[in-house]
Amino acid sequence: MLRLVPIGPATLAPWTSPAMPEIETDIPARLDRLPWSRFHLLIVVALGITWVLDGLEVTIVGSIGPMLQSKSTLGVSPQDIGTMASAYVAGAVAGALLFGWLTDRFGRRLVFNITLGVYVAGVIGSACSWDFLSLTCFRVLTGLGIGGEYAAINSAIDELIPARLRGRIDLIVNGSYWGGAAVGAAASLLLLSGDVVAPDIGWRLGFGVGGVLGLGVLVLRRFVPESPRWLVTHGRIDEAEKTVADVEQKVKESGGGDLGPACGKLKVHPRRVFGFGMIFKSMLGPNKSRSFLAFMLMAAQAFLFNAVFFTYGLVLTKAYHVPVKDIGIYVLPLAIGSLLGPICLGHLFDTVGRRKMIAGTYGVSGVLMAITGWAFHAGLLDAFTQTACWMAIFFVASAAASSAYLTASEIFPLETRALAIATFYALGTLVGGMGAPYLFGRLIGAGVSNVVWGYEVAAVLMVMAAVTEAKLGIDAEGKSLESIAQPLSG
């Protein structure tokens, strides 16, 4: 269903290769009209596992932090734990930028298999580490893989899921991070208690869980195709047509029935390579307000969640005197509440709308965070009530955080989507993901009660992000990606 339109040099777009004529395609419309099917479930499971793995990593590290301070393990200090957490995030930032660029240039499918392999190598290395330095280096490698996954995975999912379902699916996939966090919390109860295995072996097995999951998913990803939208903009028209035809056939065979005609066509000037100049000119030129919005949403949620989860084990042990082996009992309900948030609220982002729901969830999270911080400082909470407060906050905030990735992945042109996700993930993480663990590590070192100041900073950032969304947000619900952001090759 393509029509080639010959064009002469005088009408050639400045970024178009003379060997590639303008094309008109209905491939985006054909993908958006598809009913939900087993194919889409495969995409969600095979690609969404990234978030489960990241949640597992963050929770395992948060839970084993106090254990690693023991002389019988690695004998690290609270500041060392903060440094390792920041090293993981630094690796994720570098991985997002590197693999984000590679994803836009060489395709989603190639990169999301490479990044998963890097993650598996890093997490297995973490399990085998012998001192603080070696563990820190392997955490950097693990972060490289996870950061690269974010860019490739969010791009691929958004480009393969029908427009009318994109919001709720993105939120559920991104919210699956908390499924990994729940697994990590439950695993820590078994592996760090000393009842099943010795603690020095248990924390190593905790890292090994991610390696086993990653190897299994590498096999599953063999069945995930390249994004037809990416293939079209890079001139690989025949491959795009074949891929969409295969997807349509799979949908029909799984009960999709008559798919009906696709409405709407798109004209593009394919190009094999889109340079950094064109990409950043788009992000900082006509899309500069969208860039600021994506940065604010990413930074605020990264600070809030990293502030709590990277140091929650230390807060429990130092402020509430919870035994190390019981930390998972308190982390598990937080993870469950955070997982339920996107599942329960996700459909509202497609019905009530993006702008209202994103601004609302950020604003409510910020207010609840401020109140909880005050109650903690006033000594009104114990381990149980502190956990209940976090559970309520994270039910709302997890939907807000997931919507940040949804926003970054759908409001920029297709040719720069992966790099845009990577850029704003990196910027937001530098502010929130690296700053929060370092700041909270220092605050706890000076006295656990000082963490209240970090909580209030997180609250202010969330409210600021809510105001930014209310003013600059895009009403993207139910719209095709190409109508939200015109492709650079359009």
DAPEZI-V101111 format. One record per residue. RES is the residue in one small letter. PSI is psi in radians with two decimals (none if undefined). NEAR is the number of other C-alpha atoms within 10 Angstrom. Layout:
# DAPEZI-V101111
RES_PSI_NEAR / RES_PSI_NEAR
This chain:
# DAPEZI-V101111
m_0.79_8 / l_2.53_15 / r_2.03_11 / l_2.31_12 / v_1.84_10 / p_2.43_10 / i_2.63_13 / g_2.98_8 / p_-0.55_9 / a_-0.50_7 / t_0.06_7 / l_2.28_16 / a_2.57_15 / p_-0.37_11 / w_0.13_15 / t_2.36_19 / s_2.34_16 / p_-0.42_15 / a_-0.15_9 / m_1.85_17 / p_2.86_19 / e_2.51_23 / i_2.72_21 / e_2.19_18 / t_2.60_21 / d_0.27_17 / i_-0.80_23 / p_-0.74_24 / a_-0.65_19 / r_-0.66_20 / l_-0.68_21 / d_-0.37_22 / r_-0.16_17 / l_2.46_23 / p_2.83_19 / w_2.43_15 / s_3.12_16 / r_-0.53_15 / f_-0.80_17 / h_-0.60_20 / l_-0.69_14 / l_-0.77_15 / i_-0.81_21 / v_-0.77_19 / v_-0.85_15 / a_-0.60_20 / l_-0.61_25 / g_-0.21_25 / i_-0.37_23 / t_-0.79_30 / w_-0.63_23 / v_-0.75_23 / l_-0.72_26 / d_-0.76_26 / g_-0.68_25 / l_-0.80_26 / e_-0.90_25 / v_-0.73_21 / t_-0.72_31 / i_-0.82_28 / v_-0.73_25 / g_-0.65_28 / s_-0.62_30 / i_-0.07_25 / g_-0.95_26 / p_-0.61_23 / m_-0.66_22 / l_-0.22_22 / q_-0.25_16 / s_2.51_14 / k_-0.40_9 / s_-0.18_10 / t_-1.85_15 / l_-0.25_16 / g_0.71_15 / v_2.90_17 / s_2.91_17 / p_-0.64_19 / q_-0.62_18 / d_-0.66_19 / i_-0.74_26 / g_-0.66_24 / t_-0.74_18 / m_-0.70_24 / a_-0.76_28 / s_-0.60_26 / a_-0.71_22 / y_-0.80_26 / v_-0.66_29 / a_-0.73_23 / g_-0.68_23 / a_-0.68_30 / v_-0.86_29 / a_-0.72_21 / g_-0.69_28 / a_-0.80_33 / l_-0.80_24 / l_-0.95_18 / f_-0.40_28 / g_-0.78_29 / w_-0.76_26 / l_-0.61_19 / t_-0.77_29 / d_-0.47_25 / r_-0.74_20 / f_-0.04_16 / g_2.75_21 / r_-0.75_27 / r_-0.80_18 / l_-0.81_14 / v_-0.71_23 / f_-0.28_26 / n_-0.67_19 / i_-0.80_15 / t_-0.62_25 / l_-0.65_24 / g_-0.70_17 / v_-0.74_21 / y_-0.82_30 / v_-0.74_24 / a_-0.74_18 / g_-0.70_26 / v_-0.61_29 / i_-0.68_20 / g_-0.68_22 / s_-0.70_26 / a_-0.44_20 / c_0.10_16 / s_2.69_18 / w_-0.21_12 / d_-3.11_12 / f_-0.78_17 / l_-0.78_12 / s_-0.74_13 / l_-0.69_21 / t_-0.74_21 / c_-0.73_19 / f_-0.51_25 / r_-0.63_28 / v_-0.79_27 / l_-0.73_26 / t_-0.76_31 / g_-0.67_31 / l_-0.80_28 / g_-0.78_31 / i_-0.76_30 / g_-0.73_30 / g_-0.61_33 / e_-0.74_34 / y_-0.84_28 / a_-0.84_33 / a_-0.72_31 / i_-0.86_25 / n_-0.63_26 / s_-0.88_29 / a_-0.77_27 / i_-0.85_22 / d_-0.57_22 / e_-0.16_25 / l_-0.29_24 / i_2.37_24 / p_2.54_25 / a_-0.69_22 / r_-0.29_19 / l_-0.05_20 / r_-0.71_28 / g_-0.93_28 / r_-0.65_25 / i_-0.75_25 / d_-0.76_25 / l_-0.72_28 / i_-0.75_25 / v_-0.87_24 / n_-0.59_27 / g_-0.28_29 / s_-0.22_29 / y_-0.70_26 / w_-0.36_30 / g_-0.72_24 / g_-0.67_27 / a_-0.68_31 / a_-0.72_27 / v_-0.73_21 / g_-0.73_30 / a_-0.78_30 / a_-0.70_18 / a_-0.64_23 / s_-0.57_30 / l_-0.68_21 / l_-0.72_18 / l_-0.37_23 / l_-0.06_27 / s_-0.46_19 / g_-0.11_14 / d_-0.55_12 / v_-0.92_12 / v_2.85_14 / a_2.45_12 / p_-0.63_23 / d_-0.48_17 / i_-0.60_15 / g_-0.78_23 / w_-0.51_25 / r_-0.71_20 / l_-0.53_21 / g_-0.75_27 / f_-0.60_23 / g_-0.45_19 / v_-0.78_20 / g_-0.65_24 / g_-0.72_23 / v_-0.79_13 / l_-0.77_14 / g_-0.72_22 / l_-0.68_15 / g_-0.68_11 / v_-0.52_17 / l_-0.65_18 / v_-0.75_11 / l_-0.59_15 / r_-0.16_17 / r_-0.42_11 / f_0.05_12 / v_2.17_15 / p_2.94_18 / e_2.67_19 / s_2.08_21 / p_-0.57_24 / r_-0.74_23 / w_-0.72_24 / l_-0.71_21 / v_-0.86_25 / t_-0.26_25 / h_0.29_24 / g_0.12_21 / r_1.18_16 / i_-0.78_20 / d_-0.73_12 / e_-0.71_15 / a_-0.78_22 / e_-0.79_19 / k_-0.73_12 / t_-0.80_18 / v_-0.71_21 / a_-0.73_14 / d_-0.73_13 / v_-0.78_19 / e_-0.68_21 / q_-0.74_14 / k_-0.69_15 / v_-0.75_21 / k_-0.76_16 / e_-0.43_12 / s_0.24_13 / g_0.24_12 / g_-0.36_16 / g_-2.70_12 / d_2.13_10 / l_-0.34_14 / g_2.97_9 / p_2.69_9 / a_2.33_15 / c_2.09_11 / g_2.34_11 / k_2.77_16 / l_2.34_17 / k_2.30_18 / v_2.74_22 / h_1.64_24 / p_2.61_26 / r_2.43_21 / r_-0.54_17 / v_2.30_15 / f_1.99_20 / g_2.86_13 / f_-0.63_12 / g_-0.83_9 / m_-0.71_13 / i_-0.89_19 / f_-0.47_15 / k_-0.68_12 / s_-0.76_17 / m_-0.60_19 / l_-0.06_13 / g_-1.78_12 / p_-0.36_10 / n_0.40_17 / k_-0.60_14 / s_-0.60_16 / r_-0.62_21 / s_-0.76_20 / f_-0.71_17 / l_-0.85_25 / a_-0.70_30 / f_-0.81_23 / m_-0.76_24 / l_-0.75_31 / m_-0.81_31 / a_-0.77_26 / a_-0.86_30 / q_-0.61_30 / a_-0.72_25 / f_-0.80_27 / l_-0.91_27 / f_-0.70_19 / n_-0.58_25 / a_-0.69_26 / v_-0.91_20 / f_-0.50_22 / f_-0.32_27 / t_0.09_27 / y_-0.62_20 / g_-0.69_26 / l_-0.68_25 / v_-0.76_18 / l_-0.76_22 / t_-0.65_17 / k_-0.68_16 / a_-0.65_16 / y_0.02_14 / h_0.69_12 / v_2.29_16 / p_2.52_13 / v_-0.71_20 / k_-0.25_20 / d_0.06_19 / i_-0.71_25 / g_-0.51_28 / i_-0.61_14 / y_-0.46_20 / v_-0.60_26 / l_-0.80_25 / p_-0.56_18 / l_-0.77_25 / a_-0.71_29 / i_-0.79_19 / g_-0.70_22 / s_-0.58_28 / l_-0.68_27 / l_-0.50_21 / g_-1.03_25 / p_-0.59_31 / i_-0.77_19 / c_-0.57_15 / l_-0.23_20 / g_-0.76_25 / h_-0.40_18 / l_-0.43_16 / f_-0.33_25 / d_-0.31_22 / t_-1.07_14 / v_-0.67_11 / g_2.71_17 / r_-0.94_24 / r_-0.84_20 / k_-0.77_16 / m_-0.70_23 / i_-0.83_25 / a_-0.71_24 / g_-0.79_19 / t_-0.66_23 / y_-0.79_30 / g_-0.80_25 / v_-0.73_18 / s_-0.74_26 / g_-0.76_30 / v_-0.79_16 / l_-0.63_19 / m_-0.74_26 / a_-0.74_19 / i_-0.74_14 / t_-0.71_23 / g_-0.73_21 / w_-0.77_17 / a_-0.67_15 / f_-0.80_19 / h_-0.60_15 / a_-0.07_11 / g_0.45_10 / l_-0.08_11 / l_2.68_17 / d_-3.04_14 / a_-0.67_15 / f_-0.88_10 / t_-0.57_13 / q_-0.77_18 / t_-0.69_19 / a_-0.71_17 / c_-0.79_18 / w_-0.66_21 / m_-0.75_22 / a_-0.74_17 / i_-0.81_23 / f_-0.39_27 / f_-0.74_24 / v_-0.77_25 / a_-0.50_29 / s_-0.63_31 / a_-0.69_30 / a_-0.81_33 / a_-0.74_26 / s_-0.62_27 / s_-0.38_31 / a_-0.76_29 / y_-0.64_22 / l_-0.79_24 / t_-0.86_24 / a_-0.49_27 / s_-0.20_29 / e_-0.15_26 / i_0.08_24 / f_2.74_27 / p_2.65_24 / l_-0.72_24 / e_-0.32_25 / t_0.18_27 / r_-0.89_28 / a_-0.75_32 / l_-0.58_30 / a_-0.79_30 / i_-0.81_29 / a_-0.75_31 / t_-0.82_24 / f_-0.50_27 / y_-0.77_29 / a_-0.83_27 / l_-0.79_17 / g_-0.67_23 / t_-0.62_26 / l_-0.67_20 / v_-0.86_17 / g_-0.75_26 / g_-0.60_31 / m_-0.69_25 / g_-0.72_19 / a_-0.89_29 / p_-0.71_28 / y_-0.83_22 / l_-0.81_18 / f_-0.56_28 / g_-0.73_25 / r_-0.73_17 / l_-0.75_18 / i_-0.66_19 / g_-0.54_14 / a_-0.11_11 / g_2.17_11 / v_-0.48_19 / s_-0.33_16 / n_-0.23_15 / v_-0.27_24 / v_-0.60_20 / w_-0.62_17 / g_-0.67_19 / y_-0.72_24 / e_-0.59_20 / v_-0.75_19 / a_-0.70_29 / a_-0.79_27 / v_-0.75_17 / l_-0.70_21 / m_-0.72_32 / v_-0.71_21 / m_-0.70_18 / a_-0.66_26 / a_-0.77_29 / v_-0.71_17 / t_-0.76_18 / e_-0.74_26 / a_-0.59_17 / k_-0.65_13 / l_-0.06_14 / g_2.71_21 / i_2.29_17 / d_1.44_15 / a_-0.02_23 / e_2.29_21 / g_0.06_18 / k_2.61_17 / s_2.69_20 / l_-0.63_24 / e_-0.45_18 / s_-0.39_12 / i_-0.72_16 / a_1.97_15 / q_2.26_16 / p_2.55_20 / l_-0.50_20 / s_0.06_21 / g_none_16
